[in-house]
Amino acid sequence: MEYIYGALLLHKIGQPVNEENLKKVIEATGAQVDESKVKTLIASLKGVDIGAELENASVAMSAPAAVAGTSDTEDKAKAEEEKEEKKESESAAGLASLFG
């Protein structure tokens, strides 16, 4: 994961995501650089617009959250209504016992 984070960091600060820069980032963390991981990641990112991919990921992640938030609110409202109905029916049953 640190290699991916390094690539994202380089992208964020506007530096080229290449082997040399990625190695520098990994070395700066104090971790041992694995040349094969660096080469594999850089090869995987060749031709990829990281900014566009991050935007697509953000849109995909925010849509389900909005839908989930709505359903959670609705579920809470239904639970509250059920509690109120239960309290009312219990109260009515208690009053009925007074009049036998």
C-alpha positions in Angstrom: 0.0 0.0 0.0 2.8 2.4 0.7 3.7 2.4 -3.0 0.2 3.4 -4.0 0.2 6.1 -1.3 3.5 7.3 -2.6 2.1 7.5 -6.1 -0.9 9.4 -4.9 1.3 11.8 -2.9 3.4 12.5 -6.0 0.3 13.1 -8.0 -1.2 15.4 -5.3 1.9 17.6 -5.2 2.2 17.8 -8.9 5.3 15.7 -9.3 5.7 13.1 -12.1 4.8 9.6 -11.0 7.9 7.8 -12.1 10.3 5.2 -10.7 12.8 7.7 -9.5 10.4 9.9 -7.6 8.5 6.9 -6.2 11.8 5.5 -4.9 12.6 8.8 -3.2 9.2 8.9 -1.5 9.5 5.3 -0.2 13.1 5.9 0.9 12.0 9.0 2.8 9.7 6.9 4.9 12.6 4.8 6.0 11.2 1.7 4.3 13.2 -0.6 2.1 12.5 -0.1 -1.6 11.3 -3.1 -3.5 12.4 -2.5 -7.1 9.9 -5.0 -8.5 7.0 -3.3 -6.7 8.1 0.1 -8.0 8.4 -1.1 -11.6 5.1 -3.0 -11.4 3.2 0.0 -10.1 4.7 2.5 -12.6 4.0 0.1 -15.4 0.4 -0.3 -14.2 -0.1 3.5 -14.1 1.3 4.0 -17.6 -1.4 5.9 -19.6 -3.7 6.3 -16.6 -5.1 9.7 -15.7 -4.9 9.5 -12.0 -6.9 12.7 -11.5 -9.8 11.4 -13.6 -9.7 8.0 -11.8 -9.8 9.7 -8.4 -12.8 11.8 -9.5 -14.6 8.7 -10.7 -13.9 7.0 -7.4 -15.2 9.9 -5.4 -18.4 10.1 -7.4 -18.9 6.3 -7.1 -18.3 6.4 -3.3 -20.5 9.4 -2.6 -23.6 8.1 -4.4 -24.1 5.0 -2.2 -23.4 7.1 0.9 -26.2 9.5 0.1 -28.7 6.7 -0.5 -27.6 4.9 2.7 -28.0 8.0 4.7 -31.6 8.5 3.5 -32.5 4.9 4.4 -30.9 5.2 7.8 -33.0 8.3 8.5 -36.1 6.6 7.3 -35.4 3.5 9.4 -34.9 5.7 12.5 -38.2 7.5 11.9 -40.1 4.2 11.5 -38.6 2.9 14.7 -39.7 6.1 16.6 -43.2 5.8 15.2 -43.4 2.2 16.3 -42.2 3.1 19.8 -44.9 5.8 20.0 -47.6 3.4 18.8 -46.6 0.9 21.4 -46.6 3.4 24.2 -50.1 4.6 23.2 -51.5 1.0 23.1 -49.9 0.3 26.5 -51.4 3.4 27.9 -54.8 2.5 26.6 -54.6 -1.0 28.0 -53.6 0.4 31.4 -56.6 2.7 31.4 -58.9 -0.1 30.5 -57.9 -2.1 33.5 -59.0 0.7 35.8 -62.5 0.5 34.5 -62.5 -3.3 34.6 
